[in-house]
Amino acid sequence: MWSRLDELEDPELLERLMRTNYLGAAWLTWRALPALAATRGRIVAISSLAGLVGVPTRTGYSASKHAMIGFFDSLRIELADQKVSVTVVAPDFVRSEIHRRAIGPDGKPLGVSPMREAKIMTADECAAIILRATLQRRRLVLTSLRSRALRWLKLLAPGLVDRLAARAIRRRH
C-alpha cells in the first residue's frame, strides 16, 4: 500500500493487507508447526523496517508488518522448548517488483516504482543477508546500517525518527 490513510477510497484495502502479509504468514506457520517441531526446524519471517518504525504512506503495510513481528517474536518464545528457531528479517527498502505492484489509494497497482531504485539494495543483496542470518539462526535481522541506527534512535529520540521517516518518503528512498 502506497497511500496516506486519509486518501484511501476503500478501507477494505487495510484488511487485504493484513490477510496477505500477516495472516498468510501466520496460517502457513500454523500448518507447518508439526513438521517444524519434529525436525527442530527454522522459521524465517520476512517483515520490514516499516514493522519497527512507522512510515508515512505505508499505514496499512506498516501495521501488517508490525503484526508479523509481534507474532513471530511471541512464537519464538513458545517454540523454544521444541528447539525451533525463529528469525525475523526486517529489510530496509529493497529493489523489487513490490513497488510497482503496491496499491494506491484507489486500490489499483501503481504500475511504476515511486522509488529511486538505484539508491536501494537489490533483492539479491537482501537474499544473501537473509541466508546468512538463517544459517546463524539469528533472532532479528536488520539489513542496513540505517535500519540498525533507526531502531536504536527510536528508543532515544522517537520524534526525530518520525521526521527522518517522513523525509525519506519525500525523497523516495
ABEGO torsion letter per residue (X at the ends): XBBBAAABABAAAAAAAAAAAAAAAAAAAAAAAAAAAAAGBBBBBBBBAAAABBBBGAAAAAAAAAAAAAAAAAAAAAAAAAGBBBBBBBBBBBBBAAAAABBBAAGBBAGBBABBAAABBBAAAAAAAAAAAAAAGBABBBABAAAAAAAAAAAABAAAAAAAAAAAAAAGX
